[in-house]
Amino acid sequence: MYLGGWRVAIVAELPYGGTCALRGCDPKKILRRGAEIIDSARLMRGKGIDDEGLSINWADLMKHKHGFTDPVPQNMEDDLSHNGVETLHGTATFTAPNMLEIDGTSHEANHFMIATGARPKLIDVPGAEHMIDSTDFLNLDELPARVLFIGGGFISFEFAHIAARAGSNPVIVDRGARPLKGFDPDLVELLVIRSADVGIDLHRETAVTSIEPTGTSYRVTVEGSDTAIIETDLIVHGAGRIPELSRLGLDAADVAYGDKGVHVAGHLQSTTNPCVYAAGDAADSPGMALTPVAVFEGKVAASNMLKNTTVIPDYDGVPTAVFTIPELARVGLLEDDARASGIDLDVRYRDTSGWYSNYRIGETTAAVKILVDSSNDTIVGAHMFGPEYGELINFCALAINLGLTTRQLKSMTAAYPTVTSDLGSML
């Protein structure tokens, strides 16, 4: 197809659809729905709901997930083809600054966009080959009774919350003193407490030193304050990801790169090869490793290619959430960063666990922390832990992007009773 007079093609090693639709955000949240139902019923135990015997049928839940993911690749290719984009399959490797090879066939182009995503980083311990990654977890035929997650980030916490409600006994082993370092530490501690309440065992400042198979199970040796052996049936890699650049042959294309991705200027063009742009996890850019960030980086990079411009993406006001139960969300600055910047900071912390919206559903753990610049009454950071707060955080993101004051937000009349109607009181 000629977009702006250009012929366009896409090449992928894996089925079309990408991580989010096939191996990440979307299927994960479908599985989370089953966990939500279990948790919601348990919260209402003794309040009118008898949850005895209620359980997740893992096979049926997984079938429900496949009902969404399985049609994605063909639907996406059909849509691309309908719009004139040529869809290619195979491993792409650069052979020159303006040429690459796909499974033995050479292709020349004036411009290239690298958006190859990320892969699990190497964990160099004996027995590491026995671990599965997040993709494997999302395709498990059955969930074992004991699951150990390595790493204290999004993957481990989100999957552990699903596994706990599905009847498994999850353990998280984290090298750091505080998990989920990109989120407000006070709210993270509330999440840790809530996680423990549902049976998630968190080991902080602990590292896996070896994995040994024992029949159908594993003996995992960990070292921290004490050396211990953890018996488990499944080990999931949740200890971070790195850009997937390993098969691209970037040196042949004179494309500079590092551990964080392709070296790009602010407008996402390679610093060493003007034919090449990069976006998402593949780019060493200031953006967070989030699907929405990858999407708007891709749009900006494509526009810069077509128009020969140097527009820089706007990363302000991008919200993110850990979809535990309940979820933990954030937008803008962390409290320590806001204080270090010299902002005249007003920290508005509210324990919302007893508020009507949480009482109604039986939730006993929820809080928010809104960071306000007192000099102009604008939000510089918002942090939320509670049911539906992954939606509510978007209002704070909008306020940051548009420069709305807290007074203006409070003046909004929300439908009542909704969680959004709590926002004025949070401010």
Helices and strands as residue ranges (DSSP letters): E 2-3, E 6-7, E 9-12, H 18-18, I 19-23, H 25-43, H 58-69, H 72-82, E 86-89, E 92-96, E 99-102, E 105-108, E 112-114, E 118-120, G 128-130, H 134-137, E 146-150, H 154-165, E 169-173, H 185-197, E 201-203, E 207-214, E 217-223, E 227-232, E 234-237, E 241-243, G 250-253, E 257-258, E 261-263, E 276-278, G 280-282, E 283-284, H 291-307, E 320-322, E 327-332, H 335-340, E 345-351, H 356-359, E 367-373, E 378-386, H 389-402, H 406-410, G 419-422, H 423-426
